[in-house]
Amino acid sequence: MAFAGPPPQMLPPHILILRRPGIYEDEYYRLWLVTNLDICTHSPYCNRLRTCISVHLCQVVSFPHEITSTTPSNLNYLPRMWRLYSMGTYRGSDAMVWRVSEHFQVGNTVRLILRMD
């Protein structure tokens, strides 16, 4: 379901739905590519499962034709969908809570970094 009007560029998406491995789509049909996936199991900031996961998403104009070397090979830690739960927090379809670590724009590229709490 799309929202009316043009997408507000710097507002975080309300919903991200997996379209194919490593590529999500938001409510404005914008595509978000997973560009980095950090997994840490020894940080004191880890969640109750003792695992920290940070996912770096970059807004792209079209589907990449092939997986590049910058696309993480192990994407099975990520949920099929994220829904904005409150400002700065997403709830994944895996019932985990993901916090917005960073959301910024460099030139025409919008980036979003989520961390599993």
N, C-alpha and C positions, 0 to 999 in steps of 0.2 A: 504494500500500500504506500503510495507516494504522497508526499505533502505538496500542497499547492504553492506556487511561487518558486523563485530561484533558491538554491540551497545557500544558507549562510555559511560562507567559506570557513570561518574560524570557530564555528560551534561544533562540538563533538557530535558524531552521529548518534541517533537514538537507538538504532538497531544495526547490527552487522550480521549478515547471513552468509554462510559458506556457500560459494558457488562452484568451486572446485578446489582441490588441495592448494592451500596458500593464498587463495583469493576470496575476499569477502565483498559483499555489496551492501550499501546502506540504503536508507529510505528514499534517497534522491537518485538512486541507481548509479552512484559513484562507486568505483572499484577501489579496493584497498588491498595492496599486496603485502604479504608477510616478507619482510626483508631481513629480519634477524630474529632469532629465538635463543634466549639465554636461559639455561637451566643450571641451577645451583642447588646442591644438597647439603652444604655445610655452613650456611650463613645463619647467624643468630636471628635474622629477620624472616626466616622461613616460616611457612604456615604450619598448621598442625600435622601435615603429612611430612614435614621436614624437607620440603622442596620449594624452591623459589623459581618461578617462571616469569620472565619478562618477554613480551612479544612486541616487536617493532613493526608498525604498519605504515605504509606510504601510499598516499592516494595516487592512482594511475589513471590514465585516460582510456586505455583499452586493455583487453586480456593479453598477457604475454603469450607469444606463440609457443614458447618452450620454457622449461624451467632453467633458470640461469644459475651460475655458481653462487650467487648471493642469496638464492632462495633456500631456506633451511630444508634439509632432507627429512628431518623427523618432525612432522607436524601433528602426530597423533596425541600430543599433550593439549591441543587446542580444542575448544568447544565448537560445535557446528553453528552456534549462534551466540552473540552477545546482545544484551538489551540494557539500555541505560536505566539503572536502578535509582540512582540519585545523582546529584551533580558530583562528578568526579568518580563515580563508582558504576561498574557494570556487573551484571549477574550473567554468568554463562549458562548455556543449556546443560552443562554438567553440574549445575547448582553451586559452582564456586564463585567467589566474589573476586573481581578484578578491579584494581584501582588505577585511575589515570595517573601515570607517573609523569608524563610530559605530553603536551599537545602544542605544536608550534608549526610555523610556516617559514620556509626558506625559499625565497623567490616565488615560484608558482607551485612549489611542492609542499603539501600539507603532510605532516607526520604525527603519528599517535603512538605512544608507548604505554602499554598496559602491563601491570604487574599483578600476579595472583597473590592475594592476601591469605 
